[in-house]
């Protein structure tokens, strides 16, 4: 009887596609590394654009639009925190 049990085919069990979950992790780590690289790639040009183009243009506009008020305000506050 015991030999008959051994010779029977076992039903397929639910086997995970990957036995080691650590094998799944590297693609997500690589994805997060790629996403984290976008941060400096986008922020550095955005900061340069703001500092070199947008802020000087806005300050020139404010000096033309409100000459005495803006210059007094500009003298009383710091530009950067």
C-alpha positions as CSV (number, residue, x, y, z in Angstrom):
1,X,0.0,0.0,0.0
2,X,2.8,2.4,0.8
3,X,4.4,1.7,-2.5
4,X,1.2,2.5,-4.3
5,X,1.0,6.0,-2.7
6,X,4.6,6.7,-3.8
7,X,3.8,5.8,-7.4
8,X,0.8,8.0,-7.7
9,X,1.3,11.3,-9.5
10,X,1.1,14.3,-7.2
11,X,-1.2,17.0,-8.1
12,X,0.5,20.2,-9.1
13,X,0.7,22.6,-6.3
14,X,0.6,26.4,-6.4
15,X,4.3,27.2,-6.7
16,X,5.3,30.8,-6.8
17,X,7.0,31.8,-10.0
18,X,10.1,32.8,-8.0
19,X,11.2,30.9,-4.9
20,X,13.4,33.7,-3.6
21,X,11.5,37.0,-3.2
22,X,14.9,38.8,-3.3
23,X,15.1,38.1,-7.0
24,X,12.0,40.2,-7.5
25,X,13.5,43.2,-5.7
26,X,16.3,44.4,-8.1
27,X,14.0,45.6,-10.9
28,X,12.1,47.8,-8.3
29,X,15.4,49.0,-6.9
30,X,16.6,49.9,-10.4
31,X,13.3,51.6,-11.1
32,X,13.6,53.7,-8.0
33,X,17.2,54.6,-8.9
34,X,16.0,55.8,-12.3
35,X,13.2,57.8,-10.8
36,X,15.5,59.3,-8.2
37,X,17.9,60.4,-11.1
38,X,15.0,62.4,-12.6
39,X,15.0,64.7,-9.5
40,X,18.4,66.4,-10.0
41,X,18.0,66.1,-13.8
42,X,14.9,68.2,-13.7
43,X,15.5,70.4,-10.6
44,X,18.9,71.7,-11.6
45,X,17.7,73.2,-14.9
46,X,14.5,74.4,-13.3
47,X,16.5,76.2,-10.6
48,X,18.9,77.7,-13.2
49,X,15.9,78.9,-15.3
50,X,14.3,80.5,-12.2
51,X,17.5,82.2,-11.0
52,X,18.8,83.4,-14.4
53,X,15.6,84.2,-16.3
54,X,12.4,84.4,-14.3
55,X,13.4,86.2,-11.1
56,X,15.5,88.9,-12.9
57,X,12.6,89.5,-15.3
58,X,10.1,89.8,-12.5
59,X,12.3,92.1,-10.5
60,X,12.8,94.4,-13.6
61,X,9.0,94.4,-14.0
62,X,8.4,95.3,-10.4
63,X,11.0,98.1,-10.5
64,X,9.2,99.6,-13.5
65,X,5.7,99.1,-12.2
66,X,6.3,100.2,-8.6
67,X,9.6,102.1,-8.6
68,X,9.8,103.7,-5.2
69,X,7.7,101.1,-3.3
70,X,9.5,98.1,-4.7
71,X,13.0,99.6,-4.2
72,X,12.1,100.4,-0.6
73,X,10.7,96.9,-0.1
74,X,13.7,95.3,-1.8
75,X,16.1,97.2,0.5
76,X,14.2,96.1,3.6
77,X,14.1,92.3,3.0
78,X,16.6,89.6,2.2
79,X,16.4,88.0,-1.3
80,X,17.0,84.4,-0.2
81,X,15.9,82.7,3.0
